[in-house]
Amino acid sequence: MEKDDEATRCNRLNWDERASIHGQDRYYDTAGFLAGGSSLREAELSLVGNVEGRKLLHLQCHTGLDTLSWARRGAEVTGLDFSPVAVRRARELAERAGLDADFVEGDARRLPPELRGRFDVVVATYGVFAWIDDVAAWAGSAAAALRPGGRLVVVDLHPLAQMIDRGDPLVVDASYANTGPQRFRSETSYADPSTPLRHQETVQWSHSLGEIVSAVAGAGLRVEVLDEYLSSDRDDRGSVLRQGQDGRWRLRIWPHDLPVLFGLAAVKPV
């Protein structure tokens, strides 16, 4: 395996610590999941469709809630994450839930050889590309994991929404397109603001929608769907989104709603 760079090591320390906390908070409703619930959301459910009897790979799976939710829907699941703590927590959760799943420690930019050409579906959702420096390498891994006819589904925060740190007053703290690594510091995790982090620094990247779609197409996949969502069923950006009377969350700048999420589906040609 290639030697990790400094940014990867920095991010792994941060995500190892987050993984040790997550699942003990209300944000990740582990108790509800163990009682029979699901963490999957409307966007990915619509784009992926029926997974009964299909082999599914979840990239950047974190502690496995979504991965195991796909297992509950009948998929034969594998989760991949670069954090050994997250992988351990995911295996523990699978055992507690009584669900069959395989969790692998590895880098989504460098697909482990044993995962090549095995899957009908590859899924990555919510917090995908901000952690990836090389989107083309990521897309190549996703394509390599798929069987001919297999489907890649991504639902992620929209690049426009990623730019904005605060909505009122408007504060923009990130670029729209890739201008290189950006360093951020956060004293706590988004999932548990009451628990301080020791490893507070992360390295992240901005990627335009055009860069992402071009990388997927460049990996040999045929893009079938590209949706941009002006509202979300969950608050994905803390101080940025506002909840409407319909219960949905929106990014409203002056009188206009900007896209909050995007969804992409692409197929590997037969």
N, C-alpha and C positions, 0 to 999 in steps of 0.2 A: 504494500500500500504506500502511496505517496506520503511524504512527510507533511503534517499539518502546518499551515501558515499561522502567523501570530493572531490574525483575526479569528480564525477558526478556534484556536485555543482559548482566546478571550471569550468568545460566544459560548463555547462548551462549558466553561466554568460557570457562566451566568445561568445557562439552561439546566445544568446539573443541579444548581441550587434551587431554581424554580421548580424543577421536577420533584424535588424532595418536599416542597411545600404544597404543590397543586394536588387537588384531590381531597385535601383536608379543609376546603373552603366552599363557599356557596356558589362561586363562579362555575366550578366544575362539580356538578351535582352527582358525585359518586354514589351517595346513598340512594338517590332516585334511580340511577342506572342499575344498581344492584337489586333494586326492587322491581326491575323489569322495564325501566324507561330507556330512552334513546337520546343521544346527544346530536343526532343528525338534524340538519336544517333543510328548509324547503328548496333552496337553490340546488344543492348537490343531489338531493333525492330526485328532483326533476331531471337533471342532466344525466345522472347515472342510470336511472331506471331499475328494472328488476335485476337483482344479483343472485337469485336463487341458483345454487349449484355452480356459480362462477368463481374463478380464482381472482382475488382482488389484492393489489398491493397498495398500501397507504404510505406515501412518502412523507417524511417529517411528522411521524405519528405521535410524538410526545408520549404521554402516559397511557395511550391506547384506548381512550373512551370512544372516539369515533370509529377506530378500527374494529373494536368489539361490537359496536352498534351495527356495523355492516355484517358482522358474523351473526348477530341476532336475526338479520334479514335473510340469512341463508347462504351468505358468501363463505368461501374458503379463504381466510384472510392471512396476510402477512403484513406486519408493520416494520418500517425502517426508520431509525432515528440515530443521530450522531451522539446523543447523550447516553452513556451507560446507565446513569441513574434513571432516566426516563424509560429505557428498555427494561430495567429491573422492575420498576413500578408497573409497567404494562403487563409483564408476565405475572406479577402478583395479582393484579386486577383480573386477568383472565382466569386464574385459579380460583379466586373468590367468586367469580361469576359463573364458574363451571362451563366456560366456553373454550373451544379449541381455537388456537391461534398460534402463529409463529412470529416472534419478534426478533429482529436482527439489528445489531449495532453496525452502522455504516453511514457513509456520506452520500447524500442524494445526488451529488455531482459526479460521483465515481461508483457506479452501481456494482455491488459485489457480484462476482462472476456467477455464483450459484442462483442468482435471481434473473438471469437473462432469459428472455423468450418464454416465460412461464405463465404470464398473466393475461386474463381477458379484460381486466379493468385496472387502470392505475389512477389513483385519486390523490389530490393534494388540496388542502383547504385552509384558509384563514391564517395568515401569517406565513406565507410561502416565500415570495421572492425578495422580501426585504432582507432576508438572511443569506441570499445567494449572490455571490459576486459574478459568477459566470453562468448566465441564463442559458446559453447555448449548450454548455456541458450538462446542466440540469435536464434540459429537454432531450438531449441525447441519451441520458440514463433512462428517462421515462419511456422513450421510444424503444430502447433496447430491452426493457422489461416486458414489453407487450408481445403477444403472439400476433401473427397476421390477422387482421380483422378486429384486433383489440382496440379499446377506447380509453383515451386519456381525458380525465375531467379535472379541471382546476376551478375553484372558487376562491377568490382572494380579495383583499382590500384594494379598491381602485387606486391607481397611482395619483389621481387628483386628491382623493381623501387622505392619502399618505403624506401629502405635502403640508397639511394643515395641523398645527399643534393646538390651536384654540380658535373657536369660532366667533366669540364676542368678548373683547375685540378680536378681529382677525389677526392671527399670528401664523406666518408661514415659516417653517424651520427646516424644510427639506426640498430638494430639487425634484422636478417632474421626471427628468431623464437621468441616465447614469452619468454622474460626474465624478465617480470614484467613491471610495469608502467614506462614510460619515460616522463619527463617534458620538454616542449618546450615553448619558448617565441617568440612572433611575434608582432611587433609594429603596423602592419596594416593587413587588410584582403587580402587574395589572389585576391578577386574580385575588391577591390578598394584600391590600394596602397597609394592613396592620403589622405585617412582619417585615422587618428591615432585611435587606440583602447585604451580604458581605462583598460579593462580586457585582458591582453596580454598573460597570462599563460594558457596552456592547458596540459592535461594529456592524453597520447596516448599509444597504445600497438602495438607490432609487432606480426603477426601471419603467420606462414608458410602456404603454399598452402596445405600441407598434413594435418595440423591441421584443416583448414577450411573444406576441403572435408570430413574428418573423422567426424567432428561435424555434418555436414549435414546428412551423412549416419547414424550416431548414433541417430539422431532424428527420424529415421524411414523412411526417404525419399530415393528414388532410384535415384542415380545420373545417368543422361543420357548423359550429355554433359559437358566436361571440355575443354575449349579452352584457349590458350595463344596467345595474339596478339603482334606481333613484331612492330606494328605501330598503331597510333591512328589518328582519324580525328580531334583531338583537342589537344592543349598543356595542359596536365594535371599536369605538374610538373615544370613549371616556368623555372628556370635556368638549368634544367637537360636535357630536350629534345631538339632536333634540327630538324628543318623543312627541308624536302627534296624538290627537284624540282617538285615532284608530289603533293606537298602540305601537305603530311602526316608527322606526328611527330614521331621521333624514339629516342630510348635510345641507342646510339652507344658508346661502350667502346672499344677503340682501333679499330680494323677493324670489330667488331662483334656487331650485334644488339641484345639487351636483351629484354625480354618481358616487355611491357609497361602496359598492362591490362590483366585481365583474365575474362572469362565468364563461368558461371556455371548454368546448368539447372537440376532440380531434380523434381521428381513426387511423390506424396503421393499415396501409393498403395490403390486400391479399396478394 
